[in-house]
Amino acid sequence: MSVGTSSAPGARGAGGPPAAPLPSGDPGGLGIDPDHLPDGLVVADEQGRVVCFNAAAERITAVRARDVLGQPLEKALPLEDLEGRRWWQLTDPYGGLAIRVGQPERNLLLPGGREVLVRARYVRTRPTGPLRRLVVTLRDTEARRRTERSHAELIATVAHELRSPLTSVKGFTATLLAKWERFTDDQKRLMLETVDADADRVTRLIAELLDISRIDSGRLEVRRQPVDIGAAVGRHIQAYVASGQPADRFLLRVQQPLPDLWADPDKIDQVLSNLLENAVRHGEGTVTIDITATVSPREDEDTGTSVTVSDEGPGIPEESMNRVFTRFWRGSKRGGTGLGLYIVKGIVEAHGGTITVGRAPGAGAEFRFTLPVAAPAYLA
């Protein structure tokens, strides 16, 4: 598609003078072809006639630029607000207050009821002077709808996950308070242990939500310290064995020597916990953890540390591989919020690392993350 600025000279609206094209096909002095802009761009001259209608605007409005160049803006872009009022008549950019500089982005309707996000900028030759250009940007609402659906899904998931433990906590505490004397010490202990476990579950869910918020906003902080990654994996294995898993289900292989790793120990523990839990819960057979020195994912460093967690279960279907690290993905229906691997990816990338998923040699799932050494500058 071509931008409409080159076709504007000589184009006339009904009974009006020719519309003046913008110089050099460069509306607003952007220095680029308007067709290269990701958002729709519509520009009207001082007489309110369209002099630019870029390719993105054509796509969003389903209107061809050549059909609207030189036309009055309200005819070329007949927008209405959500109450059915004609937008250009309501805002009156040419006849309204001269101190106005534009209109903030808002939802408006195209003919047929399609929603678009519209922002307007008023360009004047001098403050409070007459309008020289009216610059309108258009954005499709689909991206925002996807975000809203994602937020709604997150709220529904959290509400569902919170309901179960809180119901349990409320039930046991109410029962203990009402009938304390009727229970034996062993019964009281069992109920209190259940309450404690459910409280831990709620705490973990809240921590996951905070992590997601920080990852999405780019505010996940990494406090680097020396980390013995082999010892960290060993602690997780010992915890699983203490909870009843057979010791021979885990195989830890550490290649020596390893480079000194500087990372956030709490967040690395969180990554290891999620990957090992995923292998134990959804996999089968031996869970193998390989720790090796490898090429750093950073261009300015030579070495990094790689951790591979694999199992011998059914693995992850090929068609699901590209969704593993998205929100709410679950390897099976056996519990979980589906947020763990999304958080794992966010933590690894916050360290400057990379993470991949594939098939293990034993046909199970294989997760591999690589971290840069990331030693502080004063140790370089």
C-alpha positions in Angstrom: 0.0 0.0 0.0 1.2 3.5 -0.6 0.9 6.5 1.6 -1.6 9.1 0.5 0.5 12.2 0.7 1.8 12.0 -2.9 -1.8 11.9 -4.2 -3.1 14.9 -2.2 -2.2 17.8 -4.6 -5.3 18.8 -6.5 -7.6 16.6 -4.5 -10.7 18.5 -3.6 -13.5 18.0 -1.1 -17.0 19.0 -1.9 -16.9 22.6 -3.0 -13.6 23.3 -1.2 -10.1 24.4 -2.2 -7.4 21.8 -2.9 -5.9 20.1 0.1 -2.3 21.1 0.7 0.0 18.1 0.9 2.6 17.8 3.7 6.1 18.6 2.5 8.1 15.7 1.1 5.6 13.1 2.2 6.8 13.5 5.8 3.9 14.5 8.1 5.1 16.2 11.2 8.7 16.1 10.2 9.2 12.5 11.3 12.0 11.8 8.8 10.4 8.5 7.8 7.8 7.1 5.5 4.4 7.1 7.3 3.8 3.6 5.9 6.6 2.4 8.1 4.7 3.4 11.3 3.1 0.6 13.2 0.1 2.7 14.1 -2.5 4.3 11.9 -1.7 7.9 11.0 -4.3 10.4 9.6 -3.4 14.0 9.1 -5.8 16.8 8.2 -4.7 20.3 7.0 -5.9 23.7 8.3 -9.2 23.3 6.4 -9.9 19.9 7.9 -9.2 17.9 4.7 -7.2 14.7 4.8 -3.7 15.0 3.4 -2.2 11.8 4.8 -3.7 8.3 5.4 -1.0 5.7 5.9 -1.1 1.9 5.3 -1.8 1.1 9.0 -4.8 3.4 8.9 -6.0 1.6 5.8 -5.7 -1.7 7.5 -7.4 -0.6 10.7 -10.3 1.2 9.0 -10.7 -1.0 5.9 -10.7 2.2 3.9 -8.4 2.9 0.9 -6.3 6.1 1.1 -7.1 7.2 -2.4 -10.8 7.2 -1.5 -10.4 9.7 1.4 -7.5 12.0 0.4 -8.8 15.5 0.1 -12.1 14.6 1.9 -13.2 16.3 5.1 -11.9 14.5 8.1 -15.3 13.8 9.6 -16.4 12.1 6.4 -13.1 10.2 5.9 -13.0 9.1 9.5 -16.6 9.1 10.9 -15.9 8.3 14.5 -18.4 8.0 17.2 -18.0 7.7 21.0 -19.5 4.8 22.9 -22.7 6.8 23.4 -23.2 7.2 19.7 -22.2 10.9 19.4 -20.3 12.1 16.4 -16.7 12.6 17.6 -15.5 15.5 15.5 -18.7 17.5 16.1 -18.3 16.8 19.8 -14.7 17.8 20.1 -14.8 20.6 17.4 -10.9 20.8 16.9 -11.1 23.7 14.5 -13.8 25.8 16.1 -13.2 24.9 19.8 -10.9 26.5 22.4 -7.6 27.6 20.9 -5.7 26.6 24.0 -6.4 22.9 23.4 -3.4 20.8 22.3 -5.2 17.5 21.5 -7.3 14.7 22.8 -6.1 11.9 25.0 -6.3 8.3 23.8 -9.8 6.8 24.1 -12.0 4.1 22.7 -14.1 5.2 19.7 -16.2 3.4 17.2 -15.8 3.1 13.4 -18.8 2.5 11.2 -20.0 -1.0 11.9 -19.2 -0.8 15.6 -15.5 -1.7 15.5 -13.6 -0.3 18.4 -10.3 1.6 17.9 -8.0 3.6 20.2 -7.8 7.1 18.9 -5.5 10.0 20.0 -5.5 13.5 18.4 -2.8 16.1 18.4 -3.5 19.8 17.5 -0.5 21.5 15.6 -0.6 25.3 15.7 1.7 27.8 14.2 1.8 29.6 17.6 0.1 29.1 21.0 -3.6 29.8 20.7 -3.2 30.3 17.0 -5.3 28.6 14.3 -5.0 24.9 13.7 -2.4 24.1 11.0 -2.5 20.3 11.2 -4.7 17.8 13.0 -2.7 14.6 13.6 -4.7 11.5 14.5 -3.2 8.2 15.5 -5.2 4.9 15.4 -4.5 1.7 17.2 -6.3 -1.6 17.0 -7.7 -2.7 20.4 -6.9 -6.4 19.9 -3.6 -6.2 21.8 -5.3 -4.5 24.7 -8.1 -7.1 24.6 -5.5 -9.9 24.8 -4.0 -8.2 27.9 -7.4 -7.7 29.5 -8.2 -11.4 28.9 -4.8 -12.4 30.4 -5.5 -10.3 33.5 -9.0 -11.8 33.8 -7.6 -15.3 33.5 -5.0 -14.5 36.1 -7.6 -13.2 38.5 -9.8 -16.2 38.0 -6.9 -18.6 38.5 -5.8 -16.8 41.7 -9.3 -16.8 43.1 -9.6 -20.5 42.4 -6.2 -21.3 44.0 -6.9 -19.2 47.1 -10.4 -20.6 47.7 -9.3 -24.1 48.5 -6.6 -23.5 51.2 -8.5 -20.6 52.8 -11.6 -22.8 53.1 -9.5 -25.4 54.7 -7.9 -22.9 57.1 -11.2 -21.4 58.0 -12.8 -24.9 58.6 -10.1 -26.3 60.8 -9.7 -23.1 62.9 -13.4 -22.7 63.4 -13.7 -26.4 64.4 -10.8 -26.2 66.9 -12.1 -23.0 68.5 -15.6 -24.5 68.9 -14.7 -28.0 70.0 -11.2 -27.8 71.3 -11.8 -30.1 74.3 -13.3 -32.9 72.2 -10.1 -33.6 70.2 -7.1 -35.6 71.2 -3.6 -34.0 71.0 -2.9 -36.1 67.8 -6.0 -34.8 66.2 -5.2 -31.2 67.1 -1.7 -31.6 65.7 -3.0 -33.0 62.4 -5.4 -30.2 61.9 -2.8 -27.5 62.8 -0.3 -29.1 60.5 -2.9 -28.9 57.7 -3.5 -25.3 58.5 0.2 -24.6 58.4 0.6 -26.3 55.0 -2.3 -24.4 53.6 -0.9 -21.1 54.9 2.4 -21.9 53.1 0.4 -22.6 49.9 -1.2 -19.2 50.1 2.1 -17.5 50.9 3.7 -19.2 47.8 0.9 -18.1 45.6 1.2 -14.5 46.8 5.0 -14.6 46.2 4.3 -15.9 42.6 1.9 -13.0 42.0 4.5 -10.5 43.2 7.1 -12.1 40.9 4.8 -11.9 37.9 4.1 -8.2 38.6 7.9 -7.5 38.8 8.7 -9.5 35.7 6.0 -7.9 33.6 7.1 -4.4 34.7 10.8 -5.1 34.3 11.4 -4.4 38.0 12.6 -7.9 39.1 15.7 -7.2 41.2 18.7 -9.5 41.2 21.0 -9.3 44.2 24.2 -11.1 43.1 26.3 -13.2 45.5 28.6 -16.2 45.0 26.4 -19.3 44.4 27.5 -22.9 44.7 25.1 -24.3 42.2 26.0 -27.9 42.9 25.4 -27.5 46.6 22.1 -25.8 45.9 20.8 -28.7 43.8 22.0 -31.1 46.4 19.9 -29.4 49.1 16.8 -29.7 46.9 17.5 -33.4 46.3 18.0 -34.0 50.1 14.6 -32.3 50.8 12.9 -34.6 48.3 14.5 -37.7 49.8 13.5 -36.6 53.3 9.9 -36.2 52.1 9.8 -39.8 50.9 11.3 -39.9 47.4 13.8 -42.7 46.8 17.4 -41.5 46.7 18.1 -43.4 43.6 15.5 -41.5 41.7 18.0 -38.5 41.4 21.3 -38.4 39.6 23.4 -35.3 40.0 26.4 -34.9 37.7 28.7 -31.9 38.2 31.5 -31.2 35.7 34.6 -29.8 37.4 36.0 -27.2 37.4 33.0 -24.8 37.2 33.4 -21.0 36.9 32.5 -18.9 39.9 28.9 -18.0 39.6 27.5 -14.7 40.9 23.7 -14.8 41.1 20.8 -14.2 43.4 20.8 -17.4 45.6 17.1 -17.1 46.6 15.9 -16.7 43.0 18.2 -19.5 41.7 16.7 -21.7 44.4 13.3 -20.8 43.1 14.3 -21.8 39.6 15.7 -25.1 40.8 12.7 -25.8 42.9 10.3 -25.3 40.0 12.3 -27.4 37.5 12.8 -30.2 40.0 9.2 -30.2 41.1 8.1 -30.2 37.5 10.3 -33.3 36.8 9.2 -35.2 39.9 5.5 -34.4 39.5 5.1 -34.8 35.8 8.0 -37.0 34.8 8.9 -40.6 35.5 12.0 -42.6 36.2 15.3 -41.0 37.1 15.6 -37.2 37.3 19.0 -36.3 36.0 20.6 -32.9 36.8 23.8 -32.0 34.8 25.8 -29.0 35.8 28.5 -28.0 33.3 30.7 -25.0 32.2 29.5 -23.6 28.9 29.7 -20.6 26.7 28.2 -17.6 28.3 25.0 -16.2 26.8 26.6 -12.8 27.1 28.9 -11.6 24.2 31.3 -9.9 26.6 32.0 -13.0 28.7 33.7 -16.3 27.8 32.2 -18.8 30.2 28.9 -19.5 31.9 27.2 -22.2 33.9 24.6 -24.5 32.4 22.1 -26.6 34.4 20.1 -29.3 32.7 17.1 -31.1 34.4 15.7 -34.1 32.5 13.4 -37.0 33.3 12.3 -40.3 31.7 8.6 -39.5 31.5 6.4 -39.1 28.4 7.9 -35.7 27.7 6.2 -32.6 26.3 4.3 -32.8 23.1 6.1 -31.1 20.2 3.1 -28.8 19.5 3.3 -27.6 23.2 7.0 -26.7 23.2 6.4 -23.1 22.3 3.9 -22.6 25.0 5.8 -24.1 28.0 7.0 -20.7 29.3 3.7 -18.9 28.9 1.3 -18.1 31.7 -1.1 -20.9 32.8 0.6 -23.6 30.8 0.3 -26.9 32.6 2.1 -30.1 31.7 -0.9 -32.1 33.1 -4.0 -31.5 35.0 -2.4 -32.5 38.3 -2.5 -29.2 40.2 -0.5 -26.1 40.0 -1.3 -22.6 38.8 0.6 -22.8 35.5 2.7 -19.8 36.5 5.9 -21.6 37.7 7.7 -21.9 34.3 6.7 -18.4 33.3 8.4 -17.1 36.5 11.4 -19.4 35.9 12.0 -17.8 32.5 11.6 -14.3 33.9 14.2 -15.0 36.7 16.7 -16.6 34.3 16.4 -13.7 31.8 16.7 -11.1 34.6 20.1 -12.7 35.3 21.0 -12.2 31.6 20.6 -16.0 31.0 18.7 -18.2 28.6 16.4 -21.2 29.1 15.2 -23.8 26.6 13.0 -26.9 26.6 13.3 -30.1 24.6 13.4 -33.8 24.6 15.7 -35.7 26.9 17.8 -38.7 25.7 15.4 -40.9 27.6 12.4 -39.4 25.8 11.3 -37.3 28.7 11.3 -33.5 29.1 14.6 -31.6 29.3 14.9 -28.1 30.6 18.3 -26.3 30.3 19.1 -22.9 31.6 22.4 -21.1 31.2 23.6 -18.2 33.4 26.5 -15.8 32.7 29.3 -15.7 35.3 28.4 -12.0 36.0 31.2 -11.4 38.4 31.2 -7.8 39.9 33.5 -5.3 38.1 35.8 -5.0 41.0 36.7 -8.7 40.7 37.3 -8.5 36.9 
